[in-house]
């Protein structure tokens, strides 16, 4: 019984990790310097690639933050809108890089699967 609870907990933890990494990226962009934010986003991208998470989460977050930035700008809070837009562009760059790497990885896998196997 305890083993199944532990496995379920690990499964849910693995399922929530991509979202926790997005929250970490947002927090680093808000509270850290630009160079530390860059290092944090590069590390998060590396984790997404190694663990094969879906990089479209970054692009979705960027779109949400750009909409939020437009709302903030329309409400007259231009400083916060600018900061939100900068964070959105970090997410967009990392998301596009992740999607490019996924595309290259998938195309290599397809080429390897299409090659005929040598028989002896």
C-alpha positions as a Markdown table, in Angstrom:
| # | Residue | x | y | z |
|---|---|---|---|---|
| 1 | Unk | 0.0 | 0.0 | 0.0 |
| 2 | Unk | 2.7 | 2.5 | 0.9 |
| 3 | Unk | 4.7 | 1.7 | -2.3 |
| 4 | Unk | 1.7 | 2.5 | -4.4 |
| 5 | Unk | 1.2 | 5.8 | -2.5 |
| 6 | Unk | 4.8 | 6.6 | -3.1 |
| 7 | Unk | 4.6 | 5.8 | -6.8 |
| 8 | Unk | 1.5 | 8.0 | -7.1 |
| 9 | Unk | 3.2 | 10.8 | -5.4 |
| 10 | Unk | 6.2 | 10.6 | -7.6 |
| 11 | Unk | 4.0 | 10.5 | -10.7 |
| 12 | Unk | 2.1 | 13.6 | -9.6 |
| 13 | Unk | 5.4 | 15.3 | -8.8 |
| 14 | Unk | 6.7 | 14.6 | -12.2 |
| 15 | Unk | 3.4 | 15.8 | -13.7 |
| 16 | Unk | 3.7 | 19.2 | -11.9 |
| 17 | Unk | 7.4 | 19.8 | -12.5 |
| 18 | Unk | 7.0 | 21.7 | -15.8 |
| 19 | Unk | 4.6 | 24.1 | -14.2 |
| 20 | Unk | 6.8 | 24.6 | -11.2 |
| 21 | Unk | 9.7 | 25.4 | -13.5 |
| 22 | Unk | 7.6 | 28.0 | -15.3 |
| 23 | Unk | 6.8 | 29.5 | -11.9 |
| 24 | Unk | 10.5 | 29.5 | -11.1 |
| 25 | Unk | 11.3 | 31.3 | -14.3 |
| 26 | Unk | 8.7 | 33.9 | -13.6 |
| 27 | Unk | 9.9 | 34.4 | -10.1 |
| 28 | Unk | 13.6 | 34.7 | -11.2 |
| 29 | Unk | 12.6 | 37.3 | -13.8 |
| 30 | Unk | 10.8 | 39.4 | -11.2 |
| 31 | Unk | 13.2 | 39.1 | -8.3 |
| 32 | Unk | 16.7 | 38.5 | -9.8 |
| 33 | Unk | 19.1 | 40.5 | -12.0 |
| 34 | Unk | 19.0 | 40.0 | -15.7 |
| 35 | Unk | 22.1 | 37.8 | -15.9 |
| 36 | Unk | 20.7 | 35.5 | -13.2 |
| 37 | Unk | 17.4 | 35.4 | -15.0 |
| 38 | Unk | 19.2 | 34.4 | -18.2 |
| 39 | Unk | 21.0 | 31.6 | -16.4 |
| 40 | Unk | 17.8 | 30.4 | -14.8 |
| 41 | Unk | 15.9 | 30.3 | -18.1 |
| 42 | Unk | 18.8 | 28.5 | -19.8 |
| 43 | Unk | 18.8 | 25.9 | -17.0 |
| 44 | Unk | 15.1 | 25.5 | -17.2 |
| 45 | Unk | 15.4 | 25.0 | -21.0 |
| 46 | Unk | 18.1 | 22.4 | -20.4 |
| 47 | Unk | 15.8 | 20.5 | -17.9 |
| 48 | Unk | 12.9 | 20.7 | -20.4 |
| 49 | Unk | 15.1 | 19.2 | -23.1 |
| 50 | Unk | 16.7 | 16.5 | -20.9 |
| 51 | Unk | 13.4 | 15.4 | -19.3 |
| 52 | Unk | 11.5 | 15.8 | -22.7 |
| 53 | Unk | 8.8 | 18.1 | -21.4 |
| 54 | Unk | 6.6 | 20.0 | -23.8 |
| 55 | Unk | 8.2 | 23.4 | -24.7 |
| 56 | Unk | 4.8 | 24.7 | -25.9 |
| 57 | Unk | 4.1 | 25.5 | -22.2 |
| 58 | Unk | 6.7 | 28.3 | -22.5 |
| 59 | Unk | 5.0 | 29.7 | -25.6 |
| 60 | Unk | 1.6 | 29.5 | -24.0 |
| 61 | Unk | 2.9 | 31.3 | -20.9 |
| 62 | Unk | 4.4 | 34.0 | -23.2 |
| 63 | Unk | 1.1 | 34.6 | -24.9 |
| 64 | Unk | -0.7 | 34.8 | -21.6 |
| 65 | Unk | 1.9 | 37.3 | -20.3 |
| 66 | Unk | 1.7 | 39.4 | -23.4 |
| 67 | Unk | -2.1 | 39.6 | -23.0 |
| 68 | Unk | -1.6 | 40.5 | -19.3 |
| 69 | Unk | 0.9 | 43.2 | -20.4 |
| 70 | Unk | -1.6 | 44.7 | -22.8 |
| 71 | Unk | -4.2 | 44.8 | -20.0 |
| 72 | Unk | -1.8 | 46.4 | -17.7 |
| 73 | Unk | -0.8 | 49.0 | -20.3 |
| 74 | Unk | -4.5 | 49.8 | -21.0 |
| 75 | Unk | -5.1 | 50.3 | -17.2 |
| 76 | Unk | -2.3 | 52.9 | -17.1 |
| 77 | Unk | 0.4 | 50.8 | -15.4 |
| 78 | Unk | 3.1 | 51.1 | -18.0 |
| 79 | Unk | 6.1 | 50.2 | -15.8 |
| 80 | Unk | 4.5 | 46.9 | -14.8 |
| 81 | Unk | 3.4 | 46.3 | -18.4 |
| 82 | Unk | 7.0 | 46.7 | -19.7 |
| 83 | Unk | 8.3 | 44.3 | -17.1 |
| 84 | Unk | 5.6 | 41.7 | -17.9 |
| 85 | Unk | 6.4 | 42.1 | -21.6 |
| 86 | Unk | 10.1 | 41.5 | -21.0 |
| 87 | Unk | 9.4 | 38.3 | -19.0 |
| 88 | Unk | 7.0 | 37.2 | -21.8 |
| 89 | Unk | 9.8 | 37.6 | -24.4 |
| 90 | Unk | 12.1 | 35.5 | -22.2 |
| 91 | Unk | 9.5 | 32.8 | -22.2 |
| 92 | Unk | 8.9 | 33.1 | -26.0 |
| 93 | Unk | 12.6 | 32.8 | -26.8 |
| 94 | Unk | 13.1 | 29.8 | -24.6 |
| 95 | Unk | 9.9 | 28.2 | -26.0 |
| 96 | Unk | 11.0 | 28.7 | -29.6 |
| 97 | Unk | 14.4 | 27.3 | -28.8 |
| 98 | Unk | 12.9 | 24.3 | -27.1 |
| 99 | Unk | 10.5 | 23.7 | -30.0 |
| 100 | Unk | 13.4 | 23.8 | -32.5 |
| 101 | Unk | 15.4 | 21.3 | -30.5 |
| 102 | Unk | 12.3 | 19.0 | -30.2 |
| 103 | Unk | 11.8 | 19.3 | -34.0 |
| 104 | Unk | 15.4 | 18.3 | -34.7 |
| 105 | Unk | 15.2 | 15.4 | -32.2 |
| 106 | Unk | 11.9 | 14.2 | -33.7 |
| 107 | Unk | 13.3 | 14.4 | -37.3 |
| 108 | Unk | 16.4 | 12.4 | -36.3 |
| 109 | Unk | 14.2 | 9.7 | -34.6 |
| 110 | Unk | 12.1 | 9.5 | -37.8 |
| 111 | Unk | 15.1 | 9.1 | -40.0 |
| 112 | Unk | 16.5 | 6.3 | -37.7 |
| 113 | Unk | 13.1 | 4.5 | -37.8 |
| 114 | Unk | 12.9 | 4.7 | -41.6 |
| 115 | Unk | 16.3 | 3.1 | -42.2 |
| 116 | Unk | 16.1 | -0.6 | -43.2 |
| 117 | Unk | 17.7 | -2.9 | -40.7 |
| 118 | Unk | 20.6 | -5.0 | -42.0 |
| 119 | Unk | 19.9 | -8.7 | -41.8 |
| 120 | Unk | 22.7 | -11.2 | -41.5 |
